[in-house]
Amino acid sequence: MAFLLGLAAAAAAQSGRDSKLAEYKKRVDRHHVEAAQAYVEIAWWGRKVGIVPQSTVLFLRAKEAGQGRHQMADNLVGWMDQLGDAFWRVRPKRPPRHWVVECTRKVRLADRQVRKSHLQVAELALGVGAEQDARTHCEAAIRLGAAIEAGKDGRWKLDGLLLPEPLAKWLQERTVATAGGARVYESAAAAGGPRLEGLHAVADERLAVRTDLGAETAKTLHALGSALLPHLEDRLDGAPARQLVLLVFGKRADFAGYLKSLGIEGAAAGLAEYGSFQTIVCAEGKSEGELHALVLHELSHLFFWGTAPAAMPDWYAEGFAESFGGQGTFSYDGKQLTG
């Protein structure tokens, strides 16, 4: 009798786990469908008002967010590829700037909702023993701008959500402290590379600068990059919805070591790394003017990719970046960038 009761209890426990896992899978499916739908709606609106670069990016983002669970997102990307220019309902020469601004506003709101959903799914994933899934969703939330908070009591939060111990430890290993004490997610640390602790950082929602060249240099480079953005936005009639990251090293050895941790070798003095969506620059041996030109050049590459991620011929991509970052192309007085 005791044996039969034991079997019944085990069967009931297994049934409970199966039910919990099934509910978790349903929640994951719903997350992907709702995330894709959020971006599809903005992209469809953008198509109607004629903002082509932003809408293209958002249709692609919707497909990625849907993970094959949102048929419309998948179909729209297919139609966009097949129809080319005919896909776009309106193609004004210059879309009104207020539509570009409105699109950015809509995307940021959608990102906020999607990352909230990512974190909810991460919590549920831990409950069914899917810790790797939980990490994946936390990382996705961070890429969408989730705020990282490390309390003095050792409690870690993402967007105010308290993380359980397994996720808190995982996040701690992949973040570094800036000179000001803030925690930032570090691509190289996540890849097992050097931990860039103590860099001076200046950031807003559009651009983050981190460097080992000192606090004043960080401020100067952030002001320089911020002054560049309106020029790029005007040229491309759009802007990335993601925050641009500029990482500047004072020594070539540190620059090379960081790139190696990302699987990159042989870069000259700077590059736009699209995978981690950051510009990485080496300042060693460069005058202030040369450094500024290099920063403008590489940020232009990253901005272009974030606005319209299409494969362009090298001559066009380099020409575009040089039109902003070529020596003498622009002059900077500490406040305004003129050319």
Secondary structure, 3 states (H helix, E strand, C coil): CHHHHHHHHHHHHHHHHHHHHHHHHHHHHHHHHHHHHHHHHHHHHHHHHCCHHHHHHHHHHHHHHHCCCCHHHHHHHHHHHHHHHHHCCCCCCCCCHHHHHHHHHHHHHHHHHHHHHHHHHHHHHHHCCCHHHHHHHHHHHHHCCCCEEECCCCCEEECCEECCHHHHHHHHHCEEECCCCCEEECHHHHCCCCCCCCCEEEECCCEEEEECCCHHHHHHHHHHHHHHHHHHHHHHCCCCCCCEEEEEECCHHHHHHHHHHCCCCCCCCEEEECCCCEEEEECCCCCHHHHHHHHHHHHHHHHHHHHCCCCCCHHHHHHHHHHHHCCCCCEECCCCEEC
